Amino acid sequence: MPPTLASLVQHSALKLTVRAGADRLDTPVRWAHASELADPVPYMEGGELLLITATNLDAESPQAMQRYVRRLAGSGVVGVGFAVGVNYDDVPEALIDAAEEAGLPLLEVPRRTPFIAIAKAVSSEIAADQYRAVTAGFEAQRELTRAALAGDGPAELLTRLAAHVDGWAALYDTSGAVVAAAPEWAARRAARLTPDVERLRDRPAPASVVVGGSDDRVELQSLGTGRRARGALAVGTGAALGTAERYAVHSAVALLTLTTARSRSLQGAEQRLGAAVLRMLLAGQPDHARAVAGDLYGGLLDAPFRLLIAEAGEPSTTAQLAEAMETAAFRSGETVLMVPEGGRLVVLAADGGAAVAACTAYAEAQEERPAHEPAQDAEVVVGLSAPAGPIAVSAAYKQAEQALSVARRRGRALVEHEELATGSVLPLLADDAVRAFADAMLRALYEHDAKGRGDLVASLRAWLSHHGQWDAAAADLGVHRHTLRYRMRRVEEILGRSLDDPDSRMELWLALKVTSPPTTA
């Protein structure tokens, strides 16, 4: 701790006596300074113990001492040391009364104690306190470094940092989400600071900001050395950080920044390894893929996983999705394999895991935009395969591509392949090319009916819907079956297609489902 008036009074060699303000002796002393000026305030910075002999003061005048002491107290002087036996044999009562009234500690300095001895005592205690702070800071740095090198993630580092500052600590990713916190209860407190972290993220690193009140002070520090912050560290304490605590925080920031930079370098290597594993899986070589995957991706291949393909008009959008999935996987201890593929992102993630859930949540949030707002080029589109294993990755890739194609046509952010298997095939055909094909196929029939020559389109629909059963279809139309037979022959003549051909029947039925009668002028 820094020197206080109490520690100086307890200093056996100084022989100081308290004459006023005995209840304020725990005030820290920044320096001891001697001045005989009638007004030394312009030369004070605050926190000083002022040493005087009252050479230029009317120390026996109550009015003069009240003005003098009030001015000292207002400037931040923490106490006055009055030397007796120089100009006054005893401390003047006027000075004592003024000090008591202002609540300013007043110490009597005996004749045999020189002011320089008090200054040296203050200086020695300050130096000792700084040494203790530096020593504690180096010890904290060693502990934090060991925690960072342990390879258990940031949790242990945050735990030790929280203990050193007697508070709490939390780590945020680039999105402002809480990655880890210590103690555990601090995660909820840290989550409320996400808006502050987002504002800090927009400033070039390194940057810092203090938020909260005096009893809940939180210091936010950005992590990174470039223009874009790679995360943030929050440190919550009940008071301003001391020297030792400041050393600990700075060490944590440096270690987390290095860890982040190292992680990005490793991420590139892991990405290249993941690309090799994916290529082997797609080539039907699961055993080779598993051997290459090793401990890094081996666990992912031991359980059912999903393959997803994401694309967007802006690369930064797929990067945001990747970051959301990585963060979710990190928190839950999952492994996720991500491979950029041109303008797309290919991902293998555990079926039912946090990464897939994060992808779904990201897509759902995107689809919640107001209906009147058009889709943006920067929005992500995702196709998700059914659960698969290492021997079926090629099929899962095709499933994801098919789902992605459907998602684009439907204007959806995410489509799962299972939706295609359980739903109707008709929505898959709802694009301009299919409609154009259907219109061209049936246009002649619509034109025939528009001229009042019969009802061939309705007859064709009824006949196909009743699987070619003449009596049922005729009854549905309210005509004789011979009339219906005549109409079907006309359909064959006009279209140039045989209704005995199952492919023709299938194409005509689908065309009827996706087209509508042409408008006439």
Secondary structure, 3 states (H helix, E strand, C coil): CCCEHHHHHCCCCCCCEEEECHHHCCCECCEEEECCCCCCHHHCCCCEEEEECCCCCCCCCHHHHHHHHHHHHHCCCCEEEEECCCCCCCCCHHHHHHHHHHCCCEEEECCCCCHHHHHHHHHHHHHHHHHHHHHHHHHHHHHHHHHHHCCCCCHHHHHHHHHHHCCEEEEECCCCCEEEEECCCHHHHHHCCHHHHHHHHCCCCCCEEEECCCCCEEEEEEECCCCCCCEEEEEEECCCCCHHHHHHHHHHHHHHHHHHHHHHHHHHHHHHHHHHHHHHHHCCCHHHHHHHHHHHHHHHHCCCEEEEEEEECCHHHHHHHHHHHHHHHHHHCCCEEEEEECCEEEEEEECCCHHHHHHHHHHHHHHCCCCCCCCCCCCEEEEECCCECHHHHHHHHHHHHHHHHHHHHHCCCEEEHHHHHHCCCHHHHCCHHHHHHHHHHHHHHHHHHHCCCCCHHHHHHHHHHCCCCHHHHHHHHCCCHHHHHHHHHHHHHHHCCCCCCHHHHHHHHHHHHHCCCCCCC
